[in-house]
Amino acid sequence: MSEVKVHPVTRRLARNFEGLFPDRDLLKESYVVVTLALQTQHRQSAMSTEMLSERQECFNRLVARMQAFKSHLGGSRWCDFIDPSTGAPFHTDSATTLIECDERYRSLGFEILELGCCTALCNETFGQCLVMTSAFVQGSADDVAEALKFLEDTVPMPNNDGQRAATGGYSSAGKGKLKCVN
């Protein structure tokens, strides 16, 4: 199951993410942040071999979905997303990162839990059973609305040879939640 939310970039958000994309001024034009959270079976604060394996599989799914999302936008809209495994922008050279438990994600509706041994990300829908990433897009929520379907569970994702991926990209049983946050 997945959850997709679209957040318009306000002045406050723009200041929070200053420097993440050095060639972009998030205040000058209209931008949105699209968050994609995937539900996991294992709590991400409970370290285990199974959790790490599931986490890596989810990272691959997140990147595949974000690449399809960016590809659908084409050259008409600037878009970059955060590599969930490193926190670095995927297509932009930047010295700044946005790691999964970064406090800036609080401004996008996520909670950061300090657990003593570690820090965990959570949200209302999935609790601590989630991995996520975000995309930054030049435009409005209306401009990205059609491309959001590429982030949902129910859309088949092609693998590298153009065939439908057997393991990642979608779940026939899950239904994604699409939310627009103003």
Salt bridges, closest charged atoms under 4 A:
GLU3 OE2 - LYS179 NZ 3.56
GLU54 OE1 - HIS42 ND1 2.75
GLU100 OE1 - ARG55 NH2 2.43
ASP102 OD2 - ARG104 NH2 2.92
GLU103 OE1 - ARG106 NE 2.47
GLU111 OE1 - ARG106 NH1 3.02
ASP143 OD2 - ARG77 NH2 3.38
GLU146 OE2 - HIS72 NE2 3.45
ASP153 OD1 - ARG65 NH2 3.17
